[in-house]
Amino acid sequence: MPYCRYCGFKIPEDTVFCPNCGGSVLRERLGLRFELASWAERIVAYFIDILILGLIVIPITSIILWPWAHLINVFRQNWGFGFIVSFSFSNVISFLYWTFLEGVYGQSIGKIALKIKVVKVDGKPMDIVSAAIESLGKSFLLPIDLILGLIIYPQRKQRLFNYVSNTIVVKAQQ
């Protein structure tokens, strides 16, 4: 029976994280050759994705919503409504972007640039359902998703929705 490299706790069979400290024991158990990506790598990848999404979403949002804004005077009478519609639209596009790229390829463009990827906790490739669950937190609830993940799963380096979707972000193998 293996022991946790972080706290020395004896690890029960079929566990991926130490029940005592939450540290990942997946590498030792499965003999995998990957390591968890750092928070810094993940944040930089996220900002790269946000820049790319901005280049995509702003023109599309302008084209789609601008005619409607003139027809019903949304921006003149109620700026809040226009902001909510625009913000919601960009969140949906972000959700689709991350779900597709990470569900099919395991990596968004930002993750490719940083040489990191998302996998299931057992090391298997991502699937669309897991990517959709994981992308919900990133697209719609990021502050809550990230803060709770940092508090609850610090050793695992998981956001809340990574935990719910049973996924981790690892350094991509060369």
Order of alpha helices (4+ residues) and beta strands (2+ residues): alpha-alpha-alpha-alpha-alpha-beta-alpha-alpha-alpha-beta
